[in-house]
Amino acid sequence: MTQPLKIGVLGSGSAGRTLANGFLDHAHRVAIGSRTPDKLRDWLREAGREAQVGTFAQAAQFGGVDCLVRQWPGGRRGRDPTRRL
C-alpha cells in the first residue's frame, strides 16, 4: 500500500463531502474547510478518526494536497463549462 496523503478539501457541500469520503475510503487523511465548520459535526462523526473539519485556511494548511470544490458559476442554468464563450 502507498503512503496515505494528507488532503485538504476546500468546500463542504455535497460534492466536497463526497470527494472527502472517497479519499477516506482509500485510507487518506482528510480535512474539510468550510465557512461554517460546526455544520459538519454529523459528517465528522460518521467519517471517523482520519477526518477533521475547520476553516478554509486550516484545511489548506493541513493538506499536502488541496482540492478546491465549488459550484461552477452558471452550473444550475445548464451552461456547459467546457464550451468556449
Secondary structure, 3 states (H helix, E strand, C coil): CCCCCEEEEECCCHHHHHHHHHHHHCCCEEEEECCCHHHHHHHHHHHCCCEEEECHHHHHHHCCEEEECCCCCCHHHCCCCCCCC
